[in-house]
Amino acid sequence: MTDTRITRLQGRRVWDSRGRPTVEAEVALACGVTARAIAPAGASTGSGEALELRDGGTRFGGLDVTKALSSIREIASSLEGLDARDQAGIDERLVALDGTANRSRLGGNAIVATSMAVLQAAAASAGEPLWRYLADGRPVRMPLPEVQIFGGGAHAARRVDVQDFMVMCPAAGSFSEALEWTAEIYLAAGALMKKAGKLQGVADEGGYWPAFDSNEQALDMLMRAIADAGLRPGEQVGISLDIAASEFGRDGRYVLALDGRSLDTGEMIAMLGGWLDAYPILSIEDPLAEDDQDGFRRFTEAYGGRCQVIGDDLLVTNAARVAASAAEGCTNAVLIKPNQAGTITETHAALAAGRQAGFGTIVSARSGETEDVTIAHLSVGWDAGQLKVGSFSRSERMAKWNEVLRIEESLGRDAVFSGWSALPFKDRAQ
């Protein structure tokens, strides 16, 4: 039998897609297998998610990770000799060793990099790709990709209020075809932006950085890009929005950057409802701020039958929060981010809670990303149904889309694309 005891854990400082320090963990097993994983970092973060451990001070803007690397050295002595196949036991040890509710002592970045590296090592020791190791013989689907075309909000200096203007292609026949359609839309959008003089560059996640005069102008431009790509909005391609309302909303007031308007919860819901009536929007993430739970409930009650309502800052990949949201009717979908939860086991628990509630489940990257492709495998191996990693440019994004393409190719005729089945609402085309 392969000896899967952990013999070495080390951390190193590497660099993310924004040129900021982050943590890589490398695990070695007695059988000779080694595996690595890298912690991502978010710009728009929920108050309840696991906290990164940063150095503070002036070096790299206070973002250095030498303290988190020290945490990995502490973790190493605690994990040595444990079986890498016991993911739950190892993650439980990590949580206990940290001893805080928000992973603030050792750092969520140190913990999640370690947890993911252990998972990668266990899969490698079994001689299987990670997605297959996770699936453990259960059927899987290729995820429906959710791809950013225009970046705004915290990803683009609040040039527009909405953080992500994205497309989804549920009518595609395969994951690869969904990416082909998206590529055409992305190119068409760039050409339209350049012609209109609205292109300011590229935002954090690879989408175009726009100079729109209103959020509606961005939606109109996205509709034109879909049509110029030769595709039918609403029938073949839908729009997905990440409002990230916690970035500009608090205590039931929402202040829009573009025109300075201050909206109450009812007015915010009415504005978004107007967009749902005017555009083929299939999904809205964080339509209200994380402290506006009643607003979430009112929005989902009004529109959850025709639109995916995703909780990100509200739910922060936490199983208890997902279950409570389902009981109270606040959302019908959950974003799944490993570094929000802190460990792989907690991440999977949040996804399982969402699945039990009949939610849409979307495995997601962060704005500060790397070449690490763990989440691509999680989306397939856990049969999440959806995957969101940013735009259709920049290698830290394309690495993940390309990894799912390889998985789909390896399955051949057995590959099944989730398409419309990934969405939780009933009033949809088939």
C-alpha positions in Angstrom: 0.0 0.0 0.0 1.2 3.5 -0.8 2.5 5.3 2.2 0.6 8.6 2.3 2.0 10.0 5.6 3.0 13.6 5.5 6.8 13.9 5.8 7.3 17.6 5.0 5.4 20.8 4.7 7.0 24.0 3.6 5.8 27.5 2.6 7.1 30.0 0.2 6.3 33.5 -0.8 5.0 33.7 -4.4 3.2 36.5 -6.3 -0.4 36.8 -7.4 -2.0 38.4 -10.5 -1.8 41.9 -8.9 1.9 41.6 -8.2 1.2 41.1 -4.4 2.8 38.5 -2.1 0.9 35.4 -1.4 1.5 32.0 0.1 2.3 28.7 -1.6 2.3 25.5 0.5 4.2 22.4 -0.6 3.5 18.9 0.9 5.7 15.8 0.6 4.5 12.3 1.4 6.4 9.2 2.5 5.8 7.6 -0.9 7.7 10.4 -2.7 4.8 12.4 -3.9 5.0 16.2 -3.6 2.2 18.7 -4.4 1.7 22.4 -4.2 -1.2 24.9 -3.8 -1.4 28.7 -3.7 -3.7 30.9 -1.7 -5.7 33.5 -3.7 -6.8 36.9 -2.4 -10.0 38.9 -2.7 -10.5 42.7 -3.2 -14.2 42.7 -2.4 -14.4 40.6 0.8 -17.2 39.7 3.2 -16.8 40.6 6.9 -17.4 36.9 7.9 -14.7 35.3 5.7 -11.4 33.8 6.9 -8.8 36.5 7.4 -5.5 36.6 5.6 -2.4 37.1 7.8 -0.4 40.0 6.4 2.7 41.6 7.9 1.5 45.3 8.0 4.1 48.0 8.0 5.5 49.5 4.8 7.1 46.6 2.9 4.9 45.8 -0.2 2.3 48.1 1.1 1.9 46.1 4.3 1.0 43.0 2.3 4.0 40.8 2.8 3.4 37.3 4.1 6.4 36.4 6.3 4.1 35.9 9.3 1.9 33.5 7.3 5.0 31.6 6.3 5.9 31.3 10.0 2.5 29.9 10.5 3.2 27.2 8.0 6.3 26.3 9.9 4.2 25.9 13.0 1.6 23.9 11.1 4.3 21.5 9.7 5.2 20.1 13.1 1.6 19.4 13.8 0.8 17.6 10.5 4.0 15.5 10.2 3.1 11.8 10.2 -0.6 12.3 9.5 -2.3 10.5 6.5 -2.9 13.0 3.6 -5.9 11.0 2.7 -7.7 12.0 5.9 -8.6 15.5 4.6 -11.3 16.0 7.3 -8.9 15.0 10.1 -6.2 17.3 8.8 -8.5 20.2 8.3 -9.9 19.7 11.8 -6.3 19.8 13.1 -5.7 23.1 11.2 -8.8 24.7 12.7 -8.0 23.6 16.2 -4.4 24.7 15.9 -5.5 28.2 14.8 -8.1 28.4 17.6 -10.0 31.4 16.3 -13.3 31.8 14.6 -11.9 33.7 11.6 -8.5 31.9 11.2 -6.8 35.1 12.2 -4.0 33.6 14.3 -2.3 31.4 11.7 -4.0 33.2 8.8 -6.6 32.0 6.3 -4.0 32.2 3.6 -1.6 29.8 5.3 -4.4 27.5 6.2 -6.1 27.3 2.8 -2.8 26.8 0.9 -1.9 23.9 3.3 -5.4 22.3 3.0 -5.4 22.5 -0.8 -1.8 21.2 -1.0 -2.7 18.2 1.1 -5.7 17.5 -1.1 -3.5 17.7 -4.2 -0.9 15.3 -2.6 -3.6 12.8 -1.8 -4.9 12.7 -5.3 -1.4 12.4 -6.7 -0.6 9.5 -4.4 -3.7 7.7 -5.8 -2.5 8.3 -9.4 -5.6 10.2 -10.3 -6.4 13.7 -11.5 -7.8 15.7 -8.7 -11.3 15.9 -10.1 -11.6 12.2 -10.4 -10.2 11.6 -6.9 -12.9 14.0 -5.6 -15.7 12.4 -7.6 -14.8 9.0 -6.2 -16.8 7.2 -8.9 -19.9 9.6 -8.8 -21.1 11.1 -12.1 -19.9 14.7 -12.8 -20.9 17.5 -15.2 -18.8 20.1 -16.9 -19.6 23.4 -15.2 -21.5 26.3 -16.8 -18.8 29.1 -17.1 -19.7 32.5 -15.8 -17.3 34.9 -17.6 -16.6 38.6 -17.0 -16.7 40.9 -20.0 -16.6 44.3 -18.2 -15.1 44.8 -14.8 -16.3 47.5 -12.4 -16.7 48.1 -8.7 -13.7 47.3 -6.6 -12.0 45.6 -9.6 -11.9 48.9 -11.6 -11.7 51.8 -9.2 -15.6 52.0 -9.0 -15.7 53.4 -12.5 -19.1 51.8 -12.7 -21.0 50.5 -9.7 -21.6 46.9 -10.7 -18.5 44.8 -10.1 -18.9 42.2 -12.8 -20.8 42.3 -16.1 -20.7 38.7 -17.2 -22.1 36.3 -19.7 -23.4 32.7 -19.3 -24.0 30.3 -22.3 -26.4 27.7 -20.9 -27.7 26.7 -24.4 -24.2 25.6 -25.6 -23.8 21.9 -26.3 -20.5 21.6 -24.3 -18.1 23.4 -22.1 -15.8 24.0 -25.0 -18.6 25.5 -27.1 -19.6 27.7 -24.2 -16.0 29.1 -24.2 -16.1 29.5 -28.0 -19.2 31.6 -27.8 -17.7 33.6 -24.9 -14.5 34.3 -26.9 -16.6 35.7 -29.8 -18.5 38.0 -27.3 -15.3 39.1 -25.6 -13.7 40.1 -29.0 -16.9 41.8 -30.1 -17.2 43.8 -26.8 -13.6 45.0 -27.2 -14.2 46.2 -30.7 -17.3 48.0 -29.7 -15.6 49.6 -26.7 -12.7 50.8 -28.8 -15.0 52.3 -31.5 -17.0 54.1 -28.9 -13.9 55.5 -27.1 -15.0 53.8 -23.8 -12.0 51.4 -23.4 -9.8 52.4 -20.4 -7.8 49.2 -20.1 -8.2 45.9 -18.3 -9.6 45.4 -14.8 -8.3 43.1 -12.1 -10.0 40.0 -13.4 -9.2 40.5 -17.1 -12.4 42.1 -18.2 -12.5 45.4 -20.1 -12.2 48.5 -17.8 -14.9 50.7 -19.1 -15.6 54.4 -19.2 -19.4 54.1 -19.2 -21.7 56.9 -18.1 -24.2 54.6 -16.5 -24.6 51.0 -15.4 -27.4 50.7 -18.1 -24.9 51.7 -20.8 -22.7 48.8 -19.8 -25.7 46.4 -20.1 -26.7 47.9 -23.5 -23.1 47.4 -24.7 -23.1 43.8 -23.5 -26.3 43.2 -25.4 -24.7 44.6 -28.6 -21.6 42.5 -28.1 -23.7 39.3 -27.8 -25.6 40.2 -31.0 -22.4 41.2 -32.9 -20.9 37.8 -32.0 -23.8 36.2 -33.9 -25.6 34.9 -30.8 -29.1 35.4 -29.5 -29.4 37.2 -26.1 -31.8 35.5 -23.8 -32.0 32.3 -25.9 -28.4 31.2 -26.3 -26.6 33.7 -24.0 -27.7 35.3 -20.7 -26.2 38.1 -18.6 -24.9 37.6 -15.1 -24.1 40.5 -12.7 -22.1 40.7 -9.5 -23.4 43.8 -7.9 -21.1 43.5 -4.8 -23.5 45.8 -3.0 -21.6 45.7 0.2 -19.0 47.9 -1.4 -21.4 50.8 -1.7 -24.2 49.9 0.7 -24.6 50.0 4.4 -27.5 50.3 6.9 -30.1 50.1 4.1 -28.6 52.9 2.0 -26.9 52.5 -1.4 -24.8 55.3 -2.8 -24.1 55.0 -6.5 -20.7 56.3 -7.8 -21.8 57.3 -11.3 -24.6 59.7 -10.4 -24.3 60.1 -6.6 -27.8 58.9 -6.0 -28.6 57.4 -2.5 -31.1 54.6 -2.7 -32.9 52.8 0.1 -33.4 49.1 0.0 -36.7 49.3 -1.8 -35.3 51.6 -4.4 -32.3 49.4 -4.9 -34.5 46.4 -5.4 -36.7 48.3 -7.9 -33.7 49.4 -9.9 -32.4 45.8 -10.2 -35.9 44.6 -11.0 -36.1 47.1 -13.8 -32.9 45.6 -15.2 -34.3 42.1 -15.0 -37.4 43.3 -17.0 -35.2 45.0 -19.6 -32.3 42.6 -20.1 -31.9 38.7 -20.2 -30.3 38.5 -16.8 -30.0 34.9 -15.5 -28.0 35.6 -12.3 -27.4 38.4 -9.8 -24.8 38.1 -7.1 -24.9 40.1 -3.9 -27.8 42.4 -5.0 -27.9 43.9 -1.5 -25.3 44.5 1.1 -24.4 41.7 3.6 -26.0 43.7 6.4 -29.3 43.9 4.5 -30.6 40.3 5.0 -34.3 41.5 4.8 -33.5 43.1 1.5 -32.0 39.8 0.2 -35.2 38.0 1.3 -37.5 40.6 -0.4 -35.4 40.5 -3.6 -35.4 36.7 -3.7 -39.1 36.5 -3.0 -39.8 38.9 -5.9 -37.3 37.6 -8.5 -35.9 34.2 -7.4 -38.3 32.3 -9.6 -36.7 33.8 -12.7 -33.2 34.6 -11.7 -30.3 33.0 -9.7 -29.7 35.1 -6.6 -26.2 34.4 -5.3 -25.0 35.0 -1.8 -21.3 35.8 -1.6 -20.5 38.4 1.1 -23.7 37.3 2.8 -22.8 33.6 3.0 -19.0 33.6 2.8 -18.8 29.8 2.0 -20.2 28.9 5.4 -22.5 25.9 5.7 -24.5 27.3 8.7 -25.1 30.6 6.8 -26.2 28.7 3.7 -28.7 26.6 5.7 -30.0 29.7 7.4 -30.4 31.5 4.1 -32.3 28.6 2.6 -34.6 28.5 5.7 -35.3 32.3 5.5 -35.5 32.5 1.7 -32.7 35.0 1.3 -31.0 33.5 -1.7 -31.2 30.5 -4.1 -27.5 30.1 -4.8 -24.2 30.2 -3.1 -20.7 31.2 -4.3 -18.1 28.7 -3.2 -14.6 30.1 -2.4 -12.1 27.9 -0.5 -10.2 30.9 0.9 -13.4 32.3 2.4 -14.0 29.1 4.4 -10.4 28.4 5.2 -10.2 24.6 4.5 -11.3 22.2 1.8 -13.6 20.4 4.3 -15.4 23.5 5.3 -15.7 24.6 1.6 -17.3 21.3 0.7 -19.6 21.5 3.6 -20.9 24.8 2.3 -21.4 23.4 -1.2 -23.2 20.3 0.3 -25.5 22.6 2.3 -26.3 24.5 -0.9 -27.0 21.3 -2.8 -29.3 20.1 0.0 -31.3 23.3 -0.2 -31.7 23.0 -4.0 -29.4 26.0 -4.5 -27.2 26.8 -7.5 -23.6 26.2 -6.5 -20.8 28.2 -8.1 -17.1 27.5 -7.5 -15.3 30.8 -7.7 -11.9 32.4 -8.0 -10.8 35.6 -6.4 -9.6 38.9 -8.0 -6.0 38.2 -6.8 -5.3 34.8 -8.5 -2.4 32.7 -9.6 -1.7 29.7 -11.9 -3.2 27.3 -9.3 -6.0 25.4 -10.9 -7.4 23.6 -7.9 -10.8 25.3 -8.2 -11.2 24.0 -11.8 -11.0 20.5 -10.4 -13.3 21.3 -7.5 -16.0 22.5 -9.8 -15.9 19.2 -11.8 -15.1 16.7 -9.0 -17.8 18.1 -6.7 -20.3 18.5 -9.6 -20.9 22.1 -8.6 -22.6 22.9 -11.9 -21.0 26.4 -12.3 -17.6 28.0 -12.4 -16.6 31.6 -12.1 -13.0 32.6 -12.5 -13.0 36.1 -14.1 -12.7 37.1 -17.7 -11.5 35.5 -20.9 -8.0 37.0 -20.7 -4.9 36.9 -18.5 -3.2 33.6 -17.8 -4.3 33.2 -14.2 -7.9 33.1 -15.5 -7.2 31.1 -18.7 -5.3 28.4 -16.8 -8.5 27.4 -15.1 -10.7 27.5 -18.2 -8.1 25.5 -20.1 -7.9 23.0 -17.3 -11.6 22.3 -17.5 -11.2 21.9 -21.3 -8.6 19.2 -20.7 -10.9 17.4 -18.2 -13.8 17.5 -20.8 -11.5 16.1 -23.5 -10.4 13.3 -21.2 -14.0 12.3 -20.6 -14.7 12.2 -24.4 -18.2 11.1 -25.2 -19.0 10.7 -21.5 -18.6 14.4 -20.9 -21.9 16.0 -19.8 -22.3 19.8 -19.9 -24.5 21.2 -17.1 -26.0 24.1 -19.1 -29.5 25.1 -18.0 -29.6 22.3 -15.4 -27.0 24.2 -13.3 -29.5 27.1 -12.6 -31.9 26.8 -9.7 -34.8 28.9 -10.8 -37.8 27.4 -12.6 -38.8 29.9 -15.2 -36.1 29.2 -17.7 -35.9 28.2 -21.4 -34.9 24.6 -22.1 
